[in-house]
Amino acid sequence: MTYMPSENRYDKMVYRRCGRSGVKLPAISLGLWHNFGHDTPHEVKRDICRTAFDHGITHFDLANNYGPPAGSAEYAFGAILAEDFRDHRDELIISSKAGYHMWPGPYGEWGSRKYLVASCDQSLKRMGLDYVDVFYSHRFDPETPLEETMGALDYIVRSGRALYAGISSYNTARTREAVAILNDLGTPCLIHQPSYNMLNRWVERDGLKDTLQELGIGSIAFTPLAQGMLTKKYLGGIPDGSRASQGKSLFPSMLTDQALGNIRKLNEIAESRGQTLAQMAIAWVLRDGGITTALIGASKASQVIDCAGAVENLDFTADELKAIDEYADEEQINLWAASSELDNGA
Ligand SMILES: NC(=O)c1ccc[n+]([C@@H]2O[C@H](COP(=O)([O-])OP(=O)(O)OC[C@H]3O[C@@H](n4cnc5c(N)ncnc54)[C@H](OP(=O)(O)O)[C@@H]3O)[C@@H](O)[C@H]2O)c1
């Protein structure tokens, strides 16, 4: 049946300006890292994307390597675009990235111009797009001059393959350098994509969150639910079909007694606010305006609906924030720490 997007789709979602740019992003964005590969039925993927759009989620985030296999999430999203969103391209912000391993040999990963431009062309082909709205350097490359990586982003924008440039998991020092290079080239950095949630607060420690605000760069926090840990689902064990049951990127060893104890307490705080824990985790990431949008993932449409409900209560009292701080303890769950710690020796 032909998909007709909800006429009320823009009524409830909140849109926030992305740094000092002309673009606004929905407070909640949807990423296609998991659940968009060949191991998920197409109708489930379609349902997730349609539901997101129906709830005002206008931003869909991809990368060359999302799957499995790598590339399949972009193929799936390309099919959904053709089937359902053909008439709505101008209502969407679609992003992709390159940085991690994508094809064999010396030109299939990291930050060379050779890899980034070729990968961007491949992503456009897979999604059937003329351009993406944002193209990211997915990780800092300690062996390639930053001028080359940023020069490639500038070229990708100037050649019409992308409208804006972004960086992901760069630490504060590297971010400052990258932003200065992009500014010199005349292609300002629109957005930074770091991991951030109540159990992974490196952007606060590193100063990245403050730095992005100072520089006027937008930010999109990935894994705001700590891959599902910041929901009720693991409080009674590991449910079948959950991400932790699949051995992909959320490992049962991350569900320590300490973490589960804190999550239980955080869940009680969420309940006292009349929210689900997922909703409170999203609101918390967005709490002081320092982060533009929370980039969630979902394995079913009902999760998107639950998460979208976060916008109904984005405010916290000082007491609530204090109580959350007691339990929002750093856990060893930042799989991307190596990338933000890498240094080019400068
Ligand atoms: N730049 C980078 O290097 C990088 C790295 C990682 C991710 N990302 C981006 O960030 C996006 C989000 O990452 P993520 O999927 O790990 O985010 P997340 O939102 O922290 O976790 C998503 C998972 O949480 C569970 N979930 C979501 N909503 C729920 C709800 N309302 N109730 C109960 N469970 C819920 C689902 O787990 P189940 O599957 O168990 O149902 C879902 O798959 C990715 O798709 C990608 O676009 C970027």
PDBQT file of the ligand as one rigid body, heavy atoms in Angstrom, charges set to zero:
ROOT
HETATM    1  N1  LIG A 401      29.825   7.718  14.668  1.00  0.00    +0.000 N 
HETATM    2  C1  LIG A 401      30.017   6.526  15.177  1.00  0.00    +0.000 C 
HETATM    3  O1  LIG A 401      31.147   6.037  15.283  1.00  0.00    +0.000 OA
HETATM    4  C2  LIG A 401      28.805   5.751  15.655  1.00  0.00    +0.000 A 
HETATM    5  C3  LIG A 401      28.956   4.606  16.438  1.00  0.00    +0.000 A 
HETATM    6  C4  LIG A 401      27.820   3.957  16.884  1.00  0.00    +0.000 A 
HETATM    7  C5  LIG A 401      26.547   4.440  16.558  1.00  0.00    +0.000 A 
HETATM    8  N2  LIG A 401      26.436   5.544  15.766  1.00  0.00    +0.000 N 
HETATM    9  C6  LIG A 401      25.133   6.053  15.337  1.00  0.00    +0.000 C 
HETATM   10  O2  LIG A 401      24.253   6.110  16.451  1.00  0.00    +0.000 OA
HETATM   11  C7  LIG A 401      23.056   5.396  16.137  1.00  0.00    +0.000 C 
HETATM   12  C8  LIG A 401      22.436   4.883  17.388  1.00  0.00    +0.000 C 
HETATM   13  O3  LIG A 401      23.288   3.921  18.024  1.00  0.00    +0.000 OA
HETATM   14  P1  LIG A 401      22.626   2.812  18.928  1.00  0.00    +0.000 P 
HETATM   15  O4  LIG A 401      21.677   2.016  18.091  1.00  0.00    +0.000 OA
HETATM   16  O5  LIG A 401      23.677   2.104  19.669  1.00  0.00    +0.000 OA
HETATM   17  O6  LIG A 401      21.765   3.766  19.916  1.00  0.00    +0.000 OA
HETATM   18  P2  LIG A 401      20.972   3.571  21.242  1.00  0.00    +0.000 P 
HETATM   19  O7  LIG A 401      19.741   4.393  21.043  1.00  0.00    +0.000 OA
HETATM   20  O8  LIG A 401      21.835   3.836  22.404  1.00  0.00    +0.000 OA
HETATM   21  O9  LIG A 401      20.562   2.024  21.302  1.00  0.00    +0.000 OA
HETATM   22  C9  LIG A 401      19.564   1.508  20.422  1.00  0.00    +0.000 C 
HETATM   23  C10 LIG A 401      19.037   0.196  20.979  1.00  0.00    +0.000 C 
HETATM   24  O10 LIG A 401      18.358   0.430  22.209  1.00  0.00    +0.000 OA
HETATM   25  C11 LIG A 401      17.170  -0.323  22.270  1.00  0.00    +0.000 C 
HETATM   26  N3  LIG A 401      16.040   0.625  22.335  1.00  0.00    +0.000 N 
HETATM   27  C12 LIG A 401      15.841   1.747  21.611  1.00  0.00    +0.000 A 
HETATM   28  N4  LIG A 401      14.735   2.377  22.019  1.00  0.00    +0.000 NA
HETATM   29  C13 LIG A 401      14.207   1.643  23.014  1.00  0.00    +0.000 A 
HETATM   30  C14 LIG A 401      13.064   1.780  23.837  1.00  0.00    +0.000 A 
HETATM   31  N5  LIG A 401      12.279   2.850  23.707  1.00  0.00    +0.000 N 
HETATM   32  N6  LIG A 401      12.811   0.834  24.763  1.00  0.00    +0.000 NA
HETATM   33  C15 LIG A 401      13.634  -0.236  24.903  1.00  0.00    +0.000 A 
HETATM   34  N7  LIG A 401      14.744  -0.438  24.153  1.00  0.00    +0.000 NA
HETATM   35  C16 LIG A 401      15.030   0.512  23.214  1.00  0.00    +0.000 A 
HETATM   36  C17 LIG A 401      17.138  -1.209  21.049  1.00  0.00    +0.000 C 
HETATM   37  O11 LIG A 401      17.812  -2.396  21.423  1.00  0.00    +0.000 OA
HETATM   38  P3  LIG A 401      17.347  -3.861  21.003  1.00  0.00    +0.000 P 
HETATM   39  O12 LIG A 401      17.965  -4.058  19.659  1.00  0.00    +0.000 OA
HETATM   40  O13 LIG A 401      17.937  -4.708  22.071  1.00  0.00    +0.000 OA
HETATM   41  O14 LIG A 401      15.845  -3.861  20.954  1.00  0.00    +0.000 OA
HETATM   42  C18 LIG A 401      17.978  -0.424  20.067  1.00  0.00    +0.000 C 
HETATM   43  O15 LIG A 401      18.527  -1.229  19.063  1.00  0.00    +0.000 OA
HETATM   44  C19 LIG A 401      23.526   4.349  15.143  1.00  0.00    +0.000 C 
HETATM   45  O16 LIG A 401      22.467   3.792  14.382  1.00  0.00    +0.000 OA
HETATM   46  C20 LIG A 401      24.459   5.164  14.301  1.00  0.00    +0.000 C 
HETATM   47  O17 LIG A 401      23.740   5.959  13.390  1.00  0.00    +0.000 OA
HETATM   48  C21 LIG A 401      27.544   6.196  15.336  1.00  0.00    +0.000 A 
ENDROOT
TORSDOF 0
